[in-house]
Amino acid sequence: MDGDLRNEIIALYEAQPDLLSLPGLIFAGVSRLIGAEVVSFSEFHHPSRDFRSMVSVEDDPERRGRAMQAFASHMHSHPFWQYDPAFFGERALRESDFFTEEAFLALPIAREVFLPSGARHMMAVVLTHEHYVVTIVGHRVLGRPPFSEAERDRLEAFRPHMMRSYQQAQERTLAKLTPGERLRLAFPDLTPRQLEVASLIASGKSNEEIATILGTGIDAVKAHVKAIYGKIDLDSRRAMAAVAHTVPPFAKLPPLWKLDLEAWGGRGE
C-alpha cells in the first residue's frame, strides 16, 4: 500500500464522521488520491428510480438542477450511468473502459450533462447499503488525461474503507438521534403536533396521559392518533415505540432524502 493511500485511510477513520460530515471527507480524500477536480457523492434508490447527489464544488443551483434532470433522462442508456451494484461489483470503473473518445463525445448524456459543465473523464465506485447504493464519482475537466490504471487501483483499494466509514457514520448519526428525531426522519409527513403526540405514544403514554401533558381534550388526542396511523405504515403503539427507539429512520428512503444536506435530486425515466 502506498503512503498516500495509507494516509487517506487513516484520516478517514480518525475523523469518526457522522453522515453530515462524511461527504466532505470523501470529497477531499478522493480528490487527492486520484487527482479529480470534482467529486460527487450520491445515493441511488433503485426501487423508486430516484437519486440525490452532492458535489464538491460550488455551483449555480438552477444549472445543477437542470443537469441532474438531464442525467436522469439518460442514465439508463448504459449500465455505467445506472450504478447497478451487480454491474460494478467491487470494481472502480472509468468511462474510458466503455467509450472511445469519439463515442463519448457523441453521447446525449455527454452533450447535455457533462460537457456543458466542463466535465470529461470520470471514475466511479458503488457502495451497496441495504436497498439503495452510494456512489462516489471522481470527475476530471476537459483537457485532462483519462484516469490511469494506478489511479483506478487506488480508488478500488479505498472503496472498502469508504463503505465501512459510511456504515459507521450512519451508526453514529443514529446514536445521536432522540426518539422524536427518529420519528421525524422516519415519518416526514407528520405535522409538528402529530410528531409530538407520536413521541408520547412511543414513550408509553396513554391517550389520557397525553391529553394531560398537552393540556388538551381526549377527543383531540384521539383525532391526532387516528391521523397519525392514517399516515404511517404501523398498526400499534408498540410498533411506534420500536421505530422511535430501535429501527433506523432511513428504512424507506436513504439519508440524503431526509438529512439537512444540500442535494440535488432526479428520477430516472
Solvent accessible surface area in square Angstrom, and as a share of the most:
residue,aa,sasa,rsa
1,M,142,0.64
2,D,61,0.32
3,G,33,0.32
4,D,81,0.42
5,L,9,0.04
6,R,112,0.41
7,N,90,0.46
8,E,17,0.08
9,I,14,0.07
10,I,80,0.40
11,A,45,0.35
12,L,6,0.03
13,Y,65,0.25
14,E,129,0.58
15,A,48,0.37
16,Q,120,0.53
17,P,6,0.04
18,D,21,0.11
19,L,7,0.04
20,L,91,0.45
21,S,56,0.36
22,L,0,0.00
23,P,4,0.02
24,G,43,0.41
25,L,61,0.30
26,I,0,0.00
27,F,25,0.10
28,A,39,0.30
29,G,2,0.02
30,V,0,0.00
31,S,38,0.25
32,R,152,0.56
33,L,3,0.01
34,I,1,0.01
35,G,31,0.30
36,A,5,0.04
37,E,70,0.31
38,V,32,0.18
39,V,0,0.00
40,S,13,0.08
41,F,4,0.02
42,S,6,0.04
43,E,2,0.01
44,F,5,0.02
45,H,15,0.07
46,H,63,0.28
47,P,96,0.60
48,S,33,0.21
49,R,105,0.38
50,D,18,0.09
51,F,1,0.00
52,R,61,0.22
53,S,5,0.03
54,M,24,0.11
55,V,21,0.12
56,S,45,0.29
57,V,61,0.35
58,E,173,0.78
59,D,35,0.18
60,D,74,0.38
61,P,78,0.49
62,E,127,0.57
63,R,106,0.39
64,R,34,0.12
65,G,23,0.22
66,R,151,0.55
67,A,19,0.15
68,M,19,0.09
69,Q,99,0.44
70,A,20,0.16
71,F,18,0.07
72,A,2,0.01
73,S,64,0.41
74,H,41,0.18
75,M,4,0.02
76,H,67,0.30
77,S,79,0.51
78,H,43,0.19
79,P,52,0.33
80,F,1,0.00
81,W,1,0.00
82,Q,44,0.20
83,Y,12,0.05
84,D,55,0.28
85,P,41,0.26
86,A,96,0.75
87,F,58,0.24
88,F,1,0.00
89,G,35,0.33
90,E,128,0.57
91,R,115,0.42
92,A,0,0.00
93,L,9,0.04
94,R,25,0.09
95,E,2,0.01
96,S,48,0.31
97,D,61,0.31
98,F,72,0.30
99,F,27,0.11
100,T,94,0.55
101,E,98,0.44
102,E,144,0.65
103,A,45,0.35
104,F,0,0.00
105,L,73,0.36
106,A,62,0.48
107,L,37,0.18
108,P,57,0.36
109,I,2,0.01
110,A,0,0.00
111,R,126,0.46
112,E,90,0.40
113,V,14,0.08
114,F,16,0.07
115,L,42,0.21
116,P,83,0.52
117,S,49,0.32
118,G,20,0.19
119,A,13,0.10
120,R,13,0.05
121,H,12,0.05
122,M,1,0.01
123,M,0,0.00
124,A,0,0.00
125,V,0,0.00
126,V,1,0.00
127,L,3,0.01
128,T,54,0.32
129,H,24,0.11
130,E,122,0.55
131,H,64,0.28
132,Y,2,0.01
133,V,4,0.02
134,V,0,0.00
135,T,1,0.00
136,I,0,0.00
137,V,5,0.03
138,G,0,0.00
139,H,26,0.12
140,R,8,0.03
141,V,57,0.33
142,L,94,0.47
143,G,83,0.80
144,R,81,0.29
145,P,78,0.49
146,P,70,0.44
147,F,6,0.03
148,S,51,0.33
149,E,97,0.43
150,A,69,0.54
151,E,35,0.16
152,R,52,0.19
153,D,70,0.36
154,R,60,0.22
155,L,0,0.00
156,E,53,0.24
157,A,43,0.33
158,F,2,0.01
159,R,20,0.07
160,P,55,0.35
161,H,35,0.16
162,M,0,0.00
163,M,47,0.21
164,R,107,0.39
165,S,2,0.01
166,Y,4,0.01
167,Q,69,0.31
168,Q,57,0.25
169,A,0,0.00
170,Q,12,0.06
171,E,114,0.51
172,R,66,0.24
173,T,10,0.06
174,L,22,0.11
175,A,87,0.67
176,K,136,0.58
177,L,31,0.15
178,T,71,0.41
179,P,54,0.34
180,G,27,0.26
181,E,63,0.28
182,R,29,0.11
183,L,0,0.00
184,R,112,0.41
185,L,6,0.03
186,A,20,0.15
187,F,26,0.11
188,P,88,0.55
189,D,107,0.56
190,L,10,0.05
191,T,59,0.34
192,P,118,0.74
193,R,94,0.34
194,Q,17,0.08
195,L,28,0.14
196,E,76,0.34
197,V,0,0.00
198,A,0,0.00
199,S,32,0.21
200,L,31,0.15
201,I,2,0.01
202,A,6,0.04
203,S,69,0.45
204,G,63,0.60
205,K,71,0.30
206,S,43,0.28
207,N,31,0.16
208,E,112,0.50
209,E,83,0.37
210,I,0,0.00
211,A,11,0.08
212,T,111,0.64
213,I,94,0.47
214,L,28,0.14
215,G,70,0.67
216,T,44,0.26
217,G,43,0.41
218,I,58,0.30
219,D,108,0.56
220,A,41,0.32
221,V,0,0.00
222,K,104,0.44
223,A,61,0.47
224,H,47,0.21
225,V,18,0.10
226,K,163,0.69
227,A,39,0.30
228,I,0,0.00
229,Y,57,0.22
230,G,69,0.66
231,K,93,0.40
232,I,15,0.07
233,D,113,0.58
234,L,39,0.19
235,D,131,0.68
236,S,44,0.28
237,R,84,0.31
238,R,207,0.76
239,A,27,0.21
240,M,0,0.00
241,A,29,0.22
242,A,40,0.31
243,V,15,0.09
244,A,0,0.00
245,H,94,0.42
246,T,96,0.56
247,V,56,0.32
248,P,52,0.33
249,P,1,0.01
250,F,4,0.02
251,A,58,0.45
252,K,129,0.55
253,L,56,0.28
254,P,0,0.00
255,P,2,0.01
256,L,10,0.05
257,W,44,0.15
258,K,32,0.14
259,L,24,0.12
260,D,142,0.74
261,L,40,0.20
262,E,123,0.55
263,A,29,0.22
264,W,39,0.14
265,G,25,0.24
266,G,8,0.07
267,R,140,0.51
268,G,4,0.04
269,E,138,0.62
